[in-house]
Amino acid sequence: MAASVPTSYTDKVIVSDEVAEFSPEIIAEMNAHLEKYPPERKRSALIPLLLLVVQRERGWIDNAGVNFLAKYLDLEVTDVWETATFYSMFNLRPVGRHHIQICKTLSCKIMGEPEITGHICGKLGIHPGETTEDGKFTVSMVECLGSCGTAPMMQIGFDYHEDLTTEKLDKILESLK
């Protein structure tokens, strides 16, 4: 295997020749997703396979998973990376068991996002983009999560938490410990 090296265009992407391996059950699940698309349009399965299979199974989108999908879908590795690096729903680094994604766009910012972010980070002892030492929590700042009317808001896993206050945050964080 070639040595892993950071690329020049982002420190989030590590390039190597390693190819992920998946169990026969996971391959069968991938095949079931692929069957939803015409054979000449198998690239259309890229997003669901990245999210529902690679990220779920490996915990994040890593080079080995990307290399696997490129071969599986008969794509160039760069085709897979351009999709994986575009969407904030894909984790390009390992994240904590509870991935707290705080909306940083205008509605949330106006409605109190800076206080929410400061409170969460203060409680957890980390900054946005970091993971707690015990690996339980990662805090990320993300673009609009589409809940402007209930700002400020955040997403943990697939669950939305809206109309946030510091009191609500304390209850949410306590429930996750």
C-alpha positions in Angstrom: 0.0 0.0 0.0 1.2 3.5 -0.8 1.9 5.9 2.0 -1.0 8.2 2.9 -0.4 11.8 2.2 -2.5 14.9 2.6 -3.5 16.4 -0.8 -2.7 20.0 -1.7 -6.3 21.0 -2.1 -7.6 20.1 1.3 -6.2 18.8 4.6 -9.3 16.7 5.0 -8.6 14.2 2.2 -6.0 11.5 2.6 -5.0 9.7 -0.6 -3.9 6.1 -0.6 -4.3 2.9 -2.6 -6.2 1.1 0.1 -9.6 -0.3 -0.9 -12.2 -1.0 1.7 -13.7 -4.4 2.2 -17.3 -5.0 3.0 -19.2 -8.1 4.2 -21.3 -10.1 1.7 -24.4 -8.7 3.5 -23.2 -5.1 2.9 -22.4 -5.9 -0.7 -26.0 -7.3 -1.1 -27.3 -4.0 0.4 -25.3 -2.0 -2.1 -26.6 -4.2 -4.9 -30.2 -3.5 -3.7 -29.5 0.2 -3.9 -27.9 -0.1 -7.3 -30.9 -2.0 -8.7 -33.0 1.2 -8.1 -31.3 2.8 -11.1 -30.9 2.0 -14.7 -27.6 0.2 -15.5 -26.4 3.1 -17.5 -27.1 5.5 -14.6 -25.4 3.6 -11.8 -23.6 6.9 -10.8 -26.9 8.0 -9.5 -26.5 5.6 -6.6 -23.4 7.4 -5.4 -24.9 9.6 -2.7 -27.0 6.9 -1.1 -24.1 4.5 -1.2 -21.7 7.1 0.3 -24.2 8.0 3.1 -26.1 4.8 3.8 -23.4 2.3 3.4 -19.8 3.7 3.4 -20.2 6.3 6.1 -22.5 4.2 8.2 -20.2 1.2 8.0 -16.9 2.9 8.3 -17.9 5.9 10.4 -16.7 8.4 7.9 -15.8 8.8 4.2 -12.3 7.7 4.0 -10.0 7.0 1.0 -10.4 3.3 1.2 -14.2 3.6 1.0 -14.0 6.1 -1.8 -11.7 3.7 -3.7 -14.1 0.9 -3.2 -17.1 2.9 -4.5 -15.1 4.2 -7.5 -14.4 0.6 -8.6 -17.9 -0.6 -7.6 -19.6 2.1 -9.7 -17.0 2.2 -12.4 -16.1 5.9 -11.7 -12.9 7.8 -11.3 -11.8 8.3 -7.7 -12.1 12.1 -8.3 -15.8 11.7 -9.3 -16.5 10.2 -5.8 -14.4 12.7 -4.0 -16.1 15.7 -5.7 -19.4 14.5 -4.4 -18.2 13.6 -0.9 -16.4 16.9 -0.4 -19.4 19.0 -1.7 -22.0 17.9 0.9 -21.7 18.7 4.6 -23.6 15.5 5.4 -20.5 13.5 4.6 -17.9 13.2 7.3 -14.4 13.5 5.9 -12.8 12.8 9.3 -13.8 10.4 12.1 -16.4 12.0 14.3 -17.6 11.4 17.8 -20.5 9.1 18.6 -22.7 12.2 18.8 -22.0 14.5 15.9 -23.4 17.9 16.8 -23.9 20.0 13.6 -24.8 23.6 14.4 -26.4 25.7 11.6 -24.2 28.8 11.1 -26.3 30.6 8.5 -28.0 34.0 8.8 -31.3 33.1 10.4 -29.6 31.0 13.1 -26.9 33.6 13.6 -29.4 36.3 14.1 -31.5 34.2 16.5 -28.6 33.3 18.7 -26.3 30.7 17.1 -23.1 32.3 18.6 -24.4 31.9 22.1 -25.5 28.3 21.4 -22.1 27.4 19.9 -20.3 29.0 22.7 -22.4 27.2 25.3 -22.0 23.8 23.7 -18.3 24.2 23.1 -17.8 25.5 26.6 -19.6 22.5 28.1 -17.7 20.0 26.0 -14.3 21.8 26.3 -13.8 21.8 22.5 -14.0 24.2 19.5 -16.0 23.7 16.3 -14.3 21.1 14.2 -13.0 19.2 17.2 -13.9 15.9 19.0 -13.8 15.4 22.7 -11.0 13.3 24.0 -13.4 10.5 25.0 -14.7 10.4 21.4 -18.3 11.0 22.4 -18.9 14.4 20.8 -17.8 16.3 17.7 -19.0 19.8 17.0 -19.3 21.1 13.4 -20.5 24.3 12.0 -22.6 23.6 8.9 -24.6 25.5 6.2 -28.3 25.9 6.4 -30.2 22.8 7.7 -33.5 24.1 6.4 -35.2 25.0 9.6 -34.9 28.8 9.5 -38.3 29.4 11.2 -37.2 27.5 14.3 -33.7 29.0 14.6 -31.3 28.6 16.2 -31.1 24.9 15.5 -28.7 22.0 15.3 -28.7 18.4 14.1 -27.3 15.5 16.1 -27.2 12.4 14.0 -30.4 12.6 12.0 -32.4 14.4 14.7 -33.2 18.1 14.6 -33.2 20.2 17.7 -34.9 23.6 17.2 -35.7 26.8 19.0 -32.5 26.2 21.1 -31.8 27.9 24.4 -29.0 27.2 26.8 -31.5 25.4 29.0 -32.6 23.1 26.2 -28.9 22.5 25.3 -28.1 21.4 28.8 -31.0 18.8 28.8 -30.0 17.6 25.3 -26.3 17.2 26.3 -27.2 15.4 29.6 -29.4 13.0 27.7 -26.5 12.0 25.4 -24.0 11.2 28.2 
